[in-house]
């Protein structure tokens, strides 16, 4: 299951749900919660955290948060439909061994096992 951080574009969330990928939206359920609470929720329910916030990379690599899987999206606003399709493709076709930190752009995918 995906936990979409508050900054994830609504179209991306709709695209994931249309592809039968269970997606919880922080904006819909817990708007305004702190990053620490987003992390706790992801860890508690074993969600993959989907974000555009590079601070989560700091949480994983500098603060050594253990067990958290993160997909970090980087794209221009005009590419949101392309990034949504790329994300669905990855989630449907890749065997993502947890925990991991993935950076996804429309041109490059980098998945780092933690």
C-alpha positions as CSV (number, residue, x, y, z in Angstrom):
1,X,0.0,0.0,0.0
2,X,1.1,3.6,-0.7
3,X,1.0,6.5,1.7
4,X,1.0,9.6,-0.5
5,X,2.5,12.6,1.3
6,X,0.5,15.8,1.4
7,X,2.5,17.2,-1.6
8,X,1.5,14.5,-4.1
9,X,-0.6,15.8,-7.0
10,X,-4.2,14.6,-6.9
11,X,-3.9,13.2,-10.5
12,X,-1.1,10.9,-9.4
13,X,-3.2,9.6,-6.5
14,X,-6.2,9.1,-8.8
15,X,-4.0,7.2,-11.3
16,X,-2.6,4.9,-8.7
17,X,-6.1,4.1,-7.4
18,X,-7.4,3.6,-11.0
19,X,-4.6,1.0,-11.4
20,X,-5.9,-0.8,-8.3
21,X,-2.9,0.3,-6.2
22,X,-4.2,1.0,-2.7
23,X,-3.3,4.6,-1.8
24,X,-3.9,6.5,1.3
25,X,-3.5,10.3,0.9
26,X,-2.2,12.4,3.8
27,X,-3.9,15.4,2.4
28,X,-7.2,13.6,2.6
29,X,-6.8,11.9,6.0
30,X,-4.3,13.8,8.1
31,X,-3.7,17.2,6.4
32,X,-1.0,19.2,8.2
33,X,0.7,16.4,10.2
34,X,4.4,16.6,10.7
35,X,7.0,14.6,8.8
36,X,7.7,12.5,11.9
37,X,4.0,11.5,12.1
38,X,4.0,10.6,8.4
39,X,7.0,8.4,9.0
40,X,5.4,6.8,12.0
41,X,2.2,6.0,10.1
42,X,4.2,4.5,7.2
43,X,6.2,2.3,9.5
44,X,3.3,1.3,11.6
45,X,1.2,0.0,8.7
46,X,4.2,-1.0,6.4
47,X,3.2,1.6,3.8
48,X,5.5,2.7,1.0
49,X,5.9,6.5,1.4
50,X,5.4,8.4,-1.8
51,X,6.7,12.0,-1.6
52,X,8.1,15.0,-3.4
53,X,9.8,16.2,-0.3
54,X,13.5,15.7,-0.2
55,X,13.5,16.0,3.6
56,X,12.5,12.3,3.7
57,X,15.9,11.4,2.2
58,X,17.5,13.2,5.1
59,X,15.4,11.2,7.5
60,X,16.5,8.0,5.9
61,X,20.1,8.7,5.3
62,X,21.2,11.3,7.9
63,X,18.8,10.4,10.8
64,X,19.0,6.6,10.0
65,X,15.3,5.9,10.1
66,X,15.2,2.1,9.8
67,X,12.6,0.1,7.8
68,X,11.1,2.9,5.8
69,X,10.6,2.5,2.1
70,X,10.4,5.8,0.2
71,X,9.6,6.7,-3.4
72,X,10.8,10.2,-4.1
73,X,9.3,11.8,-7.2
74,X,11.2,14.5,-9.1
75,X,9.5,16.1,-12.1
76,X,8.3,19.3,-13.7
77,X,4.7,20.2,-13.2
78,X,4.1,19.7,-16.9
79,X,5.2,16.0,-16.5
80,X,2.8,14.9,-13.8
81,X,0.8,12.6,-16.2
82,X,4.1,11.0,-17.4
83,X,5.4,10.5,-13.8
84,X,2.1,9.0,-12.8
85,X,2.3,6.4,-15.6
86,X,5.9,5.7,-14.8
87,X,5.1,5.2,-11.1
88,X,2.2,2.7,-11.9
89,X,4.5,0.8,-14.3
90,X,7.2,0.5,-11.6
91,X,4.8,-0.6,-8.9
92,X,3.1,-3.1,-11.1
93,X,6.2,-4.6,-12.7
94,X,9.2,-4.3,-10.3
95,X,9.7,-6.5,-7.3
96,X,10.6,-3.8,-4.8
97,X,12.4,-5.5,-1.9
98,X,11.9,-3.5,1.2
99,X,13.2,-1.3,2.7
100,X,14.3,0.9,-0.2
101,X,14.7,4.4,-1.3
102,X,13.7,5.1,-4.9
103,X,14.1,8.3,-6.9
104,X,11.9,8.5,-9.9
105,X,12.0,11.0,-12.7
106,X,10.5,10.8,-16.2
107,X,13.9,9.9,-17.5
108,X,15.6,7.9,-14.8
109,X,14.8,5.4,-12.0
110,X,17.1,4.8,-9.2
111,X,16.3,2.2,-6.5
112,X,18.6,1.9,-3.6
113,X,18.2,-1.1,-1.2
114,X,18.6,-0.1,2.4
